[in-house]
């Protein structure tokens, strides 16, 4: 399966340990982490552990979140992509979930939509997924807007310890 995708302005590729500085910028940013439900990371080693965990997902599940590189600058601006839910979320397990995170200076430029469309193409066309799921904190207007724009349908809500999250699904026949 392809783990490097090129779009008009972006390159999506496997995360590497050398991405740790840029990942830590993302993981340690309170604005980025506001709706995630996990504390802001305080040490680069924590981001390195996240990268290693994601790299393990590539091997074990054949998919995982991908680094999003802005072609113009060559910088990692966030991550996006599909992951296999191996732990239940909202009662769902062993399903593909779309997720993404970007540094604030890259918000509002259409990058999240562009990368997500590439990830959905991968999921539906190469991995032959029938449904791809996503969730977003109910107060995260930007993320909810992107999911609706991609064609995801809100099918429910679930409660995390400190938040209400919207649950979405996108069926292949609606996307392709």
Order of alpha helices (4+ residues) and beta strands (2+ residues): beta-beta-alpha-alpha-alpha-beta-beta-beta-alpha-beta-alpha-beta-beta-alpha
